[in-house]
């Protein structure tokens, strides 16, 4: 599944909240420097969706507050 999110770096507390339109807002404590915030967002999404780290991948928005992540919820078994 693909998830559009809005990132709020430099927050006091890590959390995920939905706005009135259902948009996911991810708050992380890391600064938006050298991919630190992106890495922490991936960790938060991993916990939120209860998946492995390898199941979360940033598709677009590497340098933007608006990001698109792909979450593999049903890993294929081979």
C-alpha distance (Angstrom), angle and dihedral (degrees) to the residues before:
residue distance angle dihedral
X1 . . .
X2 3.78 . .
X3 3.78 120.8 .
X4 3.79 127.6 -164.7
X5 3.78 112.3 -150.4
X6 3.78 140.3 176.3
X7 3.80 114.0 -137.2
X8 3.80 123.8 -145.4
X9 3.83 107.4 -167.7
X10 3.82 125.0 -166.9
X11 3.81 92.4 35.4
X12 3.78 121.8 154.8
X13 3.81 94.2 -127.9
X14 3.82 133.6 30.2
X15 3.79 110.8 -121.5
X16 3.78 146.5 133.7
X17 3.79 122.1 -129.1
X18 3.79 133.2 175.3
X19 3.79 119.6 -137.1
X20 3.81 123.8 -142.0
X21 3.81 90.7 -83.6
X22 3.81 92.8 52.8
X23 3.83 93.8 -107.0
X24 3.81 112.9 150.2
X25 3.79 114.6 -122.5
X26 3.80 114.5 -165.4
X27 3.80 117.9 -160.2
X28 3.82 116.4 -161.0
X29 3.79 133.1 174.8
X30 3.81 95.3 -139.1
X31 3.80 120.2 99.5
X32 3.81 119.8 -116.3
X33 3.81 91.6 -107.4
X34 3.81 127.7 121.2
X35 3.82 93.0 -12.7
X36 3.81 94.6 -60.9
X37 3.81 93.6 129.2
X38 3.82 91.5 46.4
X39 3.79 90.7 52.7
X40 3.80 92.0 49.8
X41 3.81 91.6 46.9
X42 3.81 88.7 54.7
X43 3.83 89.4 51.4
X44 3.81 91.9 50.2
X45 3.81 91.6 48.4
X46 3.81 89.6 49.1
X47 3.80 90.0 56.9
X48 3.83 94.3 41.3
X49 3.82 95.2 51.7
X50 3.83 93.6 33.7
X51 3.80 94.8 -128.2
X52 3.80 135.7 130.3
X53 3.80 120.6 -86.6
X54 3.79 90.2 -111.2
X55 3.83 90.1 59.3
X56 3.84 92.8 65.1
X57 3.80 118.5 76.1
X58 3.80 132.1 170.7
X59 3.82 108.8 -129.4
X60 3.81 102.6 177.1
X61 3.78 141.5 -8.9
X62 3.80 99.3 61.3
X63 3.81 91.2 158.4
X64 3.79 99.8 26.6
X65 3.80 137.3 81.5
X66 3.81 88.0 -127.4
X67 3.79 109.6 73.5
X68 3.76 138.7 173.8
X69 3.79 116.9 -145.7
X70 3.78 127.9 -174.7
X71 3.80 114.6 -142.9
X72 3.79 118.2 -165.7
X73 3.79 101.9 -149.5
X74 3.82 97.5 170.8
X75 3.78 108.4 40.8
X76 3.77 111.1 -155.9
X77 3.76 115.0 -114.8
X78 3.76 115.8 -142.7
